[in-house]
Amino acid sequence: MAPRAAAPSTDDLVRQRLAAESAALRQKEAEILGSISAALEKENLDREKPGMSSEVLGHDIEAVREKIERMAQDKKNLETPELAAARADVVACYKNKPERALDCWREVDAFKAQVSKLEQAFVKSLH
């Protein structure tokens, strides 16, 4: 008699299917864990970016506020009594001659000269 090939038993078939299903589940689990850890890593990197914390933003806002106050103070310091007088002369001339504004050219030229002096002083202060 010829030896008969052993037919796989039901138990063997079930074990093979369970092993295959178990391997597929492990593969899916590894993929899911990888995507979760990548997402968490990205989220942590986004949180750690400089300039994104409220403390850093608060310092930036305070620095901008100080610059604005300093610029306003510098503007007040730049205005000289001569400039204020020239401005007052222009305003007075326009008020006294509302229909002949072109007659105020001398006052306007004097005001422009004062402004030019201040601009030159400002440019020199930058160097």
Buried (B, 14 or more C-beta within 10 A) or exposed (E): EEEEEEEEEEEEEEEEEEEEEEEEEEEEEEEEEEEEEEEEEEEEEEEEEEEEEEEEEEEEEEEEEEEEEEEEEEEEEEEEEBBEEBBEBBEEBBEEEEEEEEEBEEBBEBBEEBEEEBEEEEEEEEE
